[in-house]
Amino acid sequence: MAFISANPFTGEVIEKFPYISDENLYQKIHLSKNLYYDYWSSISLKERISQIKGLSRLLRDNNEEYAGIITSEMGKPLKESLGEVNKVAWLIDYYVENAVDFLKPKFIEAGYKKSYLRYDPLGGILGIMPWNYPFWQVYRFAIPTLLAGNTVLLKHAPNVPLCALAIEKSFDHLLGEKGIFQNLFINISQVEKVLEHKFIQGVSLTGSDRAGKSVGAIAGKNIKKSVLELGGNDPFILCRDADIDNAIEQFVIARMSNNGQICIAAKRMFVHTGIYDVVKEKLIQRVSQLKIGDPMAQDTDITCLARPDLKDNLFKQVETIRSLGAALAYEGGELVGNSCAPLIIEMDSDISYDFDEEVFGPVAVVIKYNDENELLKMANASKYGLAASVWSQDISRAELLASKLEVGNVSINKMVASDPRIPFGGTKQSGYGREMSEEGIKEFVNIKAVVVG
């Protein structure tokens, strides 16, 4: 087995990369350890910032090259890949500007001559990252982790090896020593070997709840810190007084971007009975306007899924939902290969309790509700608790609904989107821990209390 770069739209195999040997793996961990103790954790935060800040310029200057790699390996429309690269540059700028403030000692009045908290690095941190945002997910974990003084090892998804190598090269180009950030072409059994190594102090995983349970168990067994950002079944709630046209436009973006392969996609649209028919008609009209085609074309909105098995699984999920009694309200047609046209499915409230899988693809599920008690019961019945959005012109009412939703993030009158300035993460089987913002940079630090008597 190997990491295989293959174009999901054409089926062409681009390049294969075999798993590294255990001997090579331990050499990489040893290099990471040496660089941590002898260099990276010893230099000042300002020196680390000076080396990392050039990454944003590098990404912007080469955004078309990087976007092309993303699209060729996992199939999202090229215009979205460009947006992903530019968003990474924004995140880097954000942390470069704020890391000093986030990591400065915090003084505490406790009656001693002096008492304060230090935020010191831990050591080596493993990142296990997904294919759906192959640049964004890696950098949003790696940048704050590196600035905090840790070294980073990356185990990327097996279908995006060229993305992994491009990211590693970007760090090698700017950091003072090669090996502070390292890519690992390793298999699942080797992941456990990494987490068992005493130099490795933590792991951040973005992926399925199945993967999270496995990695979380290994980390727990070895008493290593873990941050898990897992799946979602996010509710998109339209109250009776919602701005329907704006909400539908945002829902289509929130559900169909990246061909529906987003953890925080708006996977369940809850619509008040009083506006249901209007919403349904407008939603079908808007989805029918999406352009399906080659991901490299500038006007493409919907294209292929990232792998053939993902399409097979998506169709099985759709069949399951329909077997429970859900109705197909719109079908945009099917293309060859991994391509998948958008679907709109109407689901009764009873079915929403019976089906609680994360649907990873361009499938919009619409559910009717009568009152807010019923709505909250359905929305919170999911095993997931990643994010939600509420659409209403009554902000106080929307905020009250937000307070009762069992999720990590709620947006009101805007689609859910990750933002470097806002902590991001979920609850229940959507995981734990937070990425981005001040909270994110403090996930992999030793919060050390110092007291002077």
RAPE-V938360 format. One record per helix or strand of 3 or more residues. SS is the DSSP state (hx for helix, st for strand). FROM is the first residue (numbers start at 0). LEN is the number of residues. If there is no record, write none. Layout:
BEGIN
SS:FROM:LEN, SS:FROM:LEN
END
This chain:
BEGIN
st:1:5, st:12:6, hx:21:19, hx:44:8, hx:53:8, hx:62:12, hx:77:26, st:113:8, st:123:5, hx:135:12, st:150:5, hx:160:14, st:180:3, hx:187:9, st:199:7, hx:208:13, st:224:5, st:233:5, hx:243:17, st:265:7, hx:272:15, hx:307:16, st:326:5, st:342:5, hx:348:6, st:362:7, hx:371:9, st:386:5, hx:394:10, st:408:4, hx:436:5, st:444:8
END
